[in-house]
Amino acid sequence: MRTIETGQALLDEQSHPIGIGGFILDLTHQQSARQALTDCEKHLRGIGGAVPDALMMMDDAGRLVFWNTTASRVHGAGAYPGLKPRMRVNPCPAC
């Protein structure tokens, strides 16, 4: 569990401490979710590298978000010049 804590002394009119004000934020859930995403991405890269076929994946908006080395080899290294993850492409030029 990881937490972020911050606080400061609360003082009365004579500058005597009367308490502490602040907050504690528990980051356990966020860290677990981040690790699960990292593990999933690693697993996907492993699958992509293991299949002999060209593998390309798009998100719901039609943006190419993943392609394996076979897809790069089949379509040529320059098939998608300047392509960056999350760029929109048309997978079917005739469509």
C-alpha positions as CSV (number, residue, x, y, z in Angstrom):
1,M,0.0,0.0,0.0
2,R,1.3,3.4,-0.9
3,T,-0.1,6.6,0.6
4,I,0.4,10.3,0.2
5,E,0.1,12.2,3.4
6,T,0.1,15.9,3.9
7,G,-0.8,18.0,6.9
8,Q,0.0,21.0,8.9
9,A,-0.4,22.2,12.5
10,L,-3.6,24.0,13.4
11,L,-2.8,26.9,15.7
12,D,-5.0,29.1,18.0
13,E,-4.8,32.8,18.2
14,Q,-1.7,32.6,20.4
15,S,0.0,30.3,17.9
16,H,-0.4,27.3,20.2
17,P,-0.9,24.0,18.4
18,I,-4.5,22.7,18.8
19,G,-4.5,20.0,16.1
20,I,-3.4,18.8,12.8
21,G,-5.2,19.3,9.5
22,G,-4.5,17.4,6.3
23,F,-5.4,14.3,4.3
24,I,-4.2,10.8,3.5
25,L,-4.7,9.4,0.0
26,D,-4.5,5.6,-0.5
27,L,-3.0,4.8,-3.9
28,T,-3.3,1.0,-3.6
29,H,-6.1,0.6,-6.1
30,Q,-4.5,2.9,-8.7
31,Q,-1.2,1.0,-8.4
32,S,-2.9,-2.4,-8.7
33,A,-4.8,-1.2,-11.8
34,R,-1.6,0.2,-13.4
35,Q,0.2,-3.1,-12.8
36,A,-2.7,-5.1,-14.3
37,L,-2.6,-2.9,-17.4
38,T,1.2,-3.3,-17.7
39,D,0.9,-7.1,-17.3
40,C,-1.9,-7.2,-20.0
41,E,0.1,-5.1,-22.4
42,K,3.2,-7.4,-21.9
43,H,0.9,-10.4,-22.5
44,L,-0.5,-8.9,-25.7
45,R,3.0,-8.1,-27.0
46,G,4.0,-11.7,-26.3
47,I,1.0,-13.1,-28.2
48,G,1.7,-10.6,-31.1
49,G,5.3,-11.8,-31.3
50,A,4.4,-15.5,-31.2
51,V,1.8,-15.7,-33.9
52,P,3.2,-16.2,-37.5
53,D,0.4,-14.1,-39.0
54,A,0.2,-10.4,-39.5
55,L,-1.7,-9.0,-36.5
56,M,-3.2,-5.5,-36.5
57,M,-5.6,-4.1,-34.0
58,M,-7.8,-1.1,-34.1
59,D,-9.8,0.7,-31.4
60,D,-13.5,1.6,-31.7
61,A,-12.6,4.8,-33.5
62,G,-10.7,2.9,-36.2
63,R,-7.3,4.0,-35.0
64,L,-4.5,1.4,-35.3
65,V,-3.3,0.7,-31.8
66,F,-1.2,-2.4,-32.3
67,W,0.7,-4.3,-35.0
68,N,3.2,-7.1,-34.8
69,T,6.5,-7.5,-36.6
70,T,4.9,-9.8,-39.1
71,A,2.4,-7.1,-40.1
72,S,5.3,-4.7,-40.6
73,R,7.1,-7.3,-42.7
74,V,4.0,-8.1,-44.8
75,H,3.0,-4.5,-45.4
76,G,6.6,-3.3,-45.6
77,A,8.4,-1.1,-43.1
78,G,7.2,2.0,-44.9
79,A,3.6,0.9,-45.2
80,Y,2.4,3.4,-42.6
81,P,4.9,6.2,-42.8
82,G,4.8,8.4,-39.7
83,L,2.2,6.2,-38.1
84,K,2.1,6.5,-34.4
85,P,-0.1,4.6,-32.1
86,R,-3.6,5.9,-31.9
87,M,-3.5,7.5,-35.5
88,R,-6.6,6.8,-37.6
89,V,-6.0,4.6,-40.7
90,N,-8.4,3.1,-43.2
91,P,-7.7,-0.7,-43.2
92,C,-9.5,-1.2,-46.4
93,P,-8.5,1.3,-49.1
94,A,-11.3,0.0,-51.4
95,C,-13.9,0.6,-48.7
